[in-house]
Amino acid sequence: MLDAERAAGKVRGPLHGIPFFIKDNIASKDKMETTAGSWALLGSIVPRDAHVVSMLREAGALLMGKATLSEWADMRSNNYSEGYSARGGQARSAYNLTVNPGGSSSGSAIAVSVNQIMFALGTETDGSVINPAERNAVVGIKPTVGLTSRAGVIPESTHQDTVGTFARTVRDAVYVLDATYGPDPRDNYTAAQIGKTPADGYVQYVTDKSALKGAVFGLPWQSFWALNDPAQNEQLVALIQLIENAGATVINGTELPNYQTIVSPDGWNWDYGTTRGFANESEYTVVKVDFYNNIAAYLSELENTNIKSLADLVQYNIDNLGSEGGAPAINPAFGSGQDGFIASLGTGGIMNDTYWQALGFCQRSTREDGIDAALNYFNNGTKLDALLVPPDVGQTYQIAAQAGYPMITVPAGVNAVSLMPFGLALMQTAFSEATLIKYASAIEDLQFSSGTMQQRTMPLWSGYLDRNIPLINA
């Protein structure tokens, strides 16, 4: 039908006839399964396309398949091999097949990076778009929570879940964003965007390197950069110098005022509040409760399955120890078994005082007391155009995730030791996608036109004969 339309002179838009994948936690009402990588949901029937899938079909895009992922989008276990699921096996990056490919939207990013597909959708609760995008040298757009509908997506946390995009260029990714954003009655969070989004889409903000002239960016060095690999920082600073040479001003030391409280100095840790002794300041306190309730709501709409609750999932994994590794040390990909599921089950979904205090703390400390405060560096009403951060430091996207704020990452180089790519990410406040797209596309154009090494490179296929599980975290 799409070919016939094009032959007749009807072209729906830039995505007409373009093939794509979706992460296997995004529903499609067709012959494909939607399982979150688990055998538990095999054969279940979803009630309808996810809203974003329906919109892409309307735009003329052609759904070719589901991409593998970290099982249950990393919710089931806290010690696991990133990119592994019982149904999909181990996803491996084409840059180094022995190393963590980033997740949980691992397959989506990898498929784009190896030119298997033009674009793919992923989901993010905390890093699951930005992390695999930057670790596979592709562009990743993680939208503001509420810009893209989560209806029909296997959930994790209603406060942090968002549907994002992977593509090889900013423009391609923005075409997809334009086709997937908008209010949806099935997701009340999307009502927040009304009056805050462009009527004619975001592609009008794609620009070139000339847009960098007069831009003002901030480097929250102590908040994030100081935690990064020094050799990687050297390469990123070389790219930042190019950005300055193009006419931008880059101010070092634009810190999140409370970074010493909210940013873990020891790597990504979504239970960092509890690590500090304050469960009522922990993201994980919120996510555990949200998942218990949100997954029950999702499962209630499925047909042809006996799985109707988190308790059913836990029992399934116990009953299928060999394939699902429902206990520690059974499956090498799930070192801690299903401790994430069990922790969520233990909450009973009760939104108690600790839950509400944790939610309030996480949102306030990362929004007005965090990212917004850093953007308001001049303290006179004039704000920075964006914060530039190294997304290989997981605490960057963790803070944005808790805030529900957007990020975009563009490829920026390859680690000489791990042989894995890394990116440069831009961070802004809620519904600031137009600004992020403007400057991400400008930086990308600068990379392409300058010939710098700090840009997307071709896969290396290192370790292509190895089949290690778990993968190396490097």
C-alpha positions in Angstrom: 0.0 0.0 0.0 2.8 2.4 0.9 4.5 1.8 -2.4 1.3 2.3 -4.3 0.7 5.6 -2.5 4.1 6.8 -3.5 3.7 5.7 -7.1 0.5 7.6 -7.2 2.2 10.7 -6.0 1.0 10.6 -2.4 3.9 10.9 0.1 2.8 11.1 3.8 6.0 12.7 4.9 9.7 12.0 5.5 9.1 8.6 7.1 6.9 7.2 4.2 8.1 3.7 3.6 11.0 3.9 6.0 11.6 0.7 8.0 12.0 0.7 11.8 12.3 -1.5 14.9 10.7 -1.0 18.3 12.0 -2.2 21.6 10.3 -5.4 22.7 8.4 -3.7 25.5 6.3 -1.5 23.0 3.1 -3.1 22.0 2.1 -3.8 18.4 -1.3 -5.3 17.4 0.0 -7.7 14.8 1.6 -11.1 14.7 4.6 -9.9 16.6 5.0 -10.7 20.3 5.5 -8.1 23.0 7.3 -9.8 25.9 9.9 -7.5 27.5 12.4 -10.3 26.6 10.7 -12.8 29.0 9.1 -16.1 28.1 6.4 -15.3 30.6 4.5 -13.1 28.2 5.0 -15.2 25.1 1.6 -15.7 23.4 -0.1 -12.8 25.2 -2.3 -10.6 23.1 -2.1 -6.8 23.5 -5.3 -4.8 23.1 -4.0 -2.3 20.6 -0.8 -0.7 19.1 1.1 1.4 21.4 0.2 5.0 20.7 3.6 5.8 19.3 3.5 2.8 17.0 0.0 3.9 15.7 1.4 7.4 15.0 4.4 6.0 13.1 2.2 3.8 11.0 0.1 6.8 10.1 3.3 8.6 9.1 4.0 5.8 6.7 6.8 4.1 8.5 7.1 0.4 8.2 7.5 -1.7 11.4 9.9 -4.5 10.6 10.4 -6.1 14.0 11.1 -6.0 17.7 14.5 -5.2 19.1 15.9 -7.2 22.0 16.5 -5.5 25.3 17.7 -6.0 28.8 14.9 -8.2 30.2 12.1 -6.2 31.8 14.1 -3.1 31.0 16.5 -3.8 33.8 13.8 -3.9 36.5 14.0 -7.5 37.4 17.6 -7.7 38.6 20.2 -5.4 40.1 23.2 -7.5 39.1 22.8 -8.6 35.5 24.5 -8.7 32.1 23.3 -5.6 30.2 21.4 -6.4 27.0 20.5 -9.9 28.0 17.0 -11.4 28.0 15.9 -15.0 28.2 14.0 -14.7 24.9 16.5 -12.6 23.0 19.8 -13.9 24.4 22.8 -11.5 24.8 22.8 -8.3 22.7 26.3 -7.4 21.7 27.7 -4.1 20.5 29.4 -4.2 17.1 32.2 -2.1 18.4 33.3 -4.7 21.1 31.2 -7.8 21.4 32.6 -8.7 24.8 31.7 -5.4 26.5 28.4 -4.0 28.0 26.5 -2.5 25.0 24.5 -0.2 27.1 20.8 -0.7 28.0 18.1 -1.4 28.5 17.2 -0.4 24.8 20.3 -2.4 23.7 18.9 -4.0 20.5 17.4 -0.7 19.3 20.7 1.1 19.4 22.8 -1.8 18.0 20.4 -2.2 15.0 20.8 1.4 14.1 24.5 1.4 14.6 25.1 -1.5 12.2 22.8 0.0 9.5 20.3 -2.8 10.0 17.5 -0.3 10.2 17.0 3.4 9.7 15.7 4.2 13.1 14.3 2.5 16.2 12.3 3.3 19.3 13.4 2.7 22.8 12.2 3.5 26.2 13.9 5.1 29.2 13.2 5.2 32.9 16.8 6.0 33.9 19.4 6.0 31.1 17.9 3.3 28.8 18.0 5.5 25.7 21.0 7.8 26.3 23.3 5.0 27.6 22.9 2.5 24.6 22.9 5.4 22.1 26.2 6.8 23.3 27.8 3.3 23.6 26.9 2.4 20.0 27.8 5.7 18.4 24.3 6.8 17.4 22.1 9.8 18.2 19.7 9.3 21.0 16.8 11.6 21.9 15.3 11.1 25.4 12.2 13.4 25.5 10.7 15.1 28.4 8.4 12.8 30.4 5.0 13.5 28.9 6.1 14.5 25.4 5.6 11.0 23.9 2.8 8.7 25.1 3.6 5.6 27.1 0.2 4.0 26.4 0.9 0.5 25.2 4.4 0.4 26.7 5.3 -2.2 29.3 5.9 0.2 32.2 8.4 0.7 34.9 7.6 4.1 36.5 4.9 6.5 35.5 7.0 9.3 36.9 10.1 8.6 34.7 9.1 6.5 31.7 9.4 8.0 28.3 9.7 6.8 24.7 12.8 7.9 22.8 14.5 7.6 19.4 17.7 6.2 17.9 19.0 7.3 14.5 22.3 7.9 12.9 21.8 11.7 12.5 20.0 14.3 14.5 17.7 15.1 11.6 16.6 11.5 11.2 15.9 11.3 14.9 13.9 14.5 14.8 11.8 13.2 12.0 10.8 10.3 14.3 10.2 12.6 17.2 7.9 14.8 15.1 5.9 11.7 14.2 5.5 10.5 17.8 4.9 13.4 20.1 1.6 14.9 21.0 -1.2 14.5 23.6 -2.8 11.1 24.1 -6.0 10.6 26.2 -4.6 7.2 27.3 -1.6 8.9 29.0 -2.6 11.9 31.1 1.0 13.0 31.5 1.0 14.1 27.8 -1.5 16.9 28.6 1.4 18.8 30.2 2.9 19.5 26.8 -0.1 21.5 25.6 1.0 25.0 24.8 4.7 24.1 25.2 5.4 22.4 21.8 5.8 23.8 18.3 2.8 23.6 16.0 4.9 22.7 13.0 7.2 20.1 14.6 10.8 20.1 15.7 12.6 19.6 12.4 12.4 23.3 11.8 15.0 23.7 14.6 17.6 21.5 12.9 20.4 23.8 11.9 24.1 24.0 11.1 27.3 25.0 12.9 26.5 28.7 12.4 24.0 28.5 15.2 26.9 28.0 17.6 27.9 31.6 17.2 26.7 33.4 20.4 25.5 30.3 22.1 26.4 29.9 25.8 26.9 26.4 27.3 27.8 25.3 30.8 30.1 22.5 32.0 29.1 21.2 35.4 32.6 19.9 35.9 32.6 18.9 39.6 29.1 17.6 39.3 29.8 15.2 36.4 33.0 15.7 34.4 35.3 15.0 37.3 33.8 11.5 37.5 34.6 10.7 33.9 37.6 8.8 32.5 40.4 11.4 32.1 41.4 10.1 28.7 37.9 10.4 27.5 37.7 13.9 28.9 40.7 14.9 26.8 38.9 13.9 23.6 35.6 15.6 24.7 37.5 18.8 25.6 39.0 18.8 22.1 35.5 18.8 20.8 34.4 21.5 23.1 37.3 23.6 21.9 36.0 23.2 18.4 32.6 24.4 19.6 34.3 27.5 21.1 36.2 28.1 17.9 32.8 28.1 16.1 31.7 31.1 18.2 30.2 29.6 21.3 31.0 30.5 24.9 31.6 27.6 27.2 31.6 28.3 30.9 33.3 25.8 33.2 32.0 25.2 36.7 28.2 25.6 36.1 27.5 23.1 38.9 24.3 21.7 40.2 24.3 23.4 43.6 23.4 20.3 45.5 25.5 17.8 43.5 27.4 16.6 46.5 24.1 15.3 47.9 22.3 13.9 44.9 25.2 12.7 42.6 26.8 9.4 43.6 30.6 9.7 43.4 30.8 5.9 42.8 28.9 5.4 39.6 25.2 5.1 38.6 23.1 4.2 41.7 19.4 4.6 41.6 19.2 3.7 45.3 21.8 6.4 46.3 19.4 8.0 48.8 19.3 4.7 50.7 23.1 4.3 50.3 23.3 7.7 52.2 20.9 6.4 54.8 17.8 8.1 53.5 15.3 5.9 51.8 13.0 8.9 51.6 15.5 10.5 49.2 15.9 7.5 46.9 14.7 7.2 43.3 14.5 3.4 43.8 12.0 3.9 46.6 9.7 5.5 44.0 10.4 3.1 41.1 9.8 -0.1 43.2 6.3 1.1 44.2 5.5 2.5 40.7 6.4 -0.8 39.0 4.2 -2.9 41.3 1.2 -0.8 40.4 2.0 0.1 36.8 2.7 -3.5 35.7 -0.5 -4.6 37.2 -2.4 -2.1 35.1 -0.6 -3.1 32.0 -1.1 -6.9 32.5 -4.8 -6.4 33.2 -5.4 -5.5 29.6 -3.7 -8.6 28.1 -5.5 -11.6 26.8 -4.3 -15.2 26.4 -2.1 -15.2 29.4 -2.3 -16.2 33.1 0.3 -13.6 34.1 -1.8 -10.9 35.8 0.5 -9.5 38.5 4.1 -9.0 39.7 3.6 -12.0 42.0 2.8 -14.1 38.9 6.0 -13.0 37.2 8.1 -13.8 40.3 6.5 -17.3 40.5 7.0 -17.9 36.8 10.7 -17.1 37.1 11.0 -19.5 40.0 9.1 -22.2 38.1 11.4 -21.7 35.1 14.8 -21.4 36.8 16.8 -22.8 33.9 15.5 -20.3 31.3 14.6 -17.3 33.5 17.2 -17.5 36.3 14.7 -16.7 39.0 17.2 -17.3 41.8 20.7 -16.0 42.2 23.7 -17.8 40.6 21.5 -20.0 38.3 21.8 -18.0 35.0 25.2 -16.2 34.6 23.3 -13.2 33.1 21.3 -12.7 36.2 23.8 -12.8 39.0 21.2 -11.6 41.6 18.3 -13.6 40.2 15.2 -11.4 40.3 16.0 -9.3 43.3 14.5 -6.2 41.6 11.2 -7.9 41.2 11.2 -9.2 44.8 12.1 -5.7 46.1 9.1 -4.3 44.2 6.8 -7.1 45.3 7.8 -6.3 48.9 6.4 -2.8 48.7 2.9 -4.1 47.9 2.5 -1.0 45.8 1.8 1.1 48.9 2.4 4.8 48.4 3.3 5.6 52.0 4.9 8.7 53.5 8.4 7.5 52.5 7.3 7.1 48.9 5.9 10.6 48.7 8.9 12.1 50.5 11.2 10.3 48.1 9.3 11.5 45.0 9.2 15.1 46.2 12.9 15.1 47.1 14.0 13.5 43.8 12.0 15.9 41.7 12.8 19.1 43.6 16.5 18.3 44.0 17.0 17.5 40.3 14.7 20.2 38.9 14.6 23.6 40.6 17.5 22.9 42.9 19.5 20.9 40.3 19.4 21.3 36.5 17.4 24.5 36.5 19.6 26.1 39.0 22.7 25.2 36.9 21.1 26.6 33.8 20.4 29.8 35.7 24.1 30.3 36.3 24.0 34.1 35.7 21.2 34.4 38.3 19.7 37.4 36.4 17.0 35.7 34.3 19.4 34.9 31.4 19.9 31.1 31.2 22.5 28.9 29.6 21.5 27.4 26.3 22.4 23.9 27.6 24.6 22.0 29.9 27.2 19.9 28.1 27.8 16.6 30.0 29.7 13.3 29.4 26.9 10.6 29.2 29.4 7.8 29.9 29.0 9.1 33.4 25.7 7.4 34.3 24.9 10.0 36.9 24.2 12.5 34.1 21.2 10.8 32.7 20.2 9.6 36.2 19.7 13.2 37.3 17.8 14.0 34.1 15.6 10.9 34.6 14.6 11.8 38.1 13.7 15.3 36.9 11.8 14.0 33.9 13.9 16.3 31.7 15.2 15.7 28.1 18.6 14.9 26.9 20.2 14.4 23.5 23.5 12.6 22.9 25.6 12.7 19.8 28.6 10.4 19.0 31.9 11.9 20.1 34.7 9.3 19.9 35.9 5.9 20.9 37.6 4.8 24.1 41.1 3.6 23.3 41.0 0.8 25.9 37.5 -0.6 25.8 37.1 0.2 22.1 33.5 1.4 22.9 32.1 4.6 21.6 31.1 7.5 23.9 29.0 10.6 23.3 28.6 14.3 24.2 25.2 15.0 25.7 23.1 18.2 26.0 20.8 18.7 29.0 18.0 21.2 29.5 14.8 21.8 31.3 11.3 20.4 30.6 9.9 20.7 27.1 13.1 22.3 25.8 13.6 19.9 23.0 13.6 22.7 20.4 16.7 24.2 22.0 18.4 20.8 22.4 17.8 19.9 18.8 19.1 23.3 17.6 22.4 22.9 19.3 22.8 19.1 18.9 22.4 19.5 15.2 24.8 22.4 15.1 27.4 20.4 17.0 26.9 17.5 14.6 27.3 19.7 11.6 30.5 21.1 13.1 31.8 17.5 13.6 31.0 16.5 10.0 32.4 19.6 8.4 35.6 19.8 10.5 36.8 16.3 10.0 37.4 15.9 13.7 38.0 12.4 15.1 35.4 13.3 17.8 32.4 12.0 15.8 30.6 8.8 14.7 33.0 6.1 13.5 32.3 2.7 11.9 32.0 -0.5 14.1 35.2 -2.3 14.9 33.8 -5.8 15.6 36.4 -6.4 18.3 36.0 -9.8 20.0 33.6 -11.1 17.4 34.5 -14.7 18.2 33.8 -14.4 21.9 30.5 -15.4 23.6 31.1 -14.4 27.2 28.2 -13.9 29.6 28.1 -11.8 31.6 29.6 -9.0 29.5 32.5 -6.9 30.7 31.5 -3.5 32.3 34.2 -1.3 30.7 
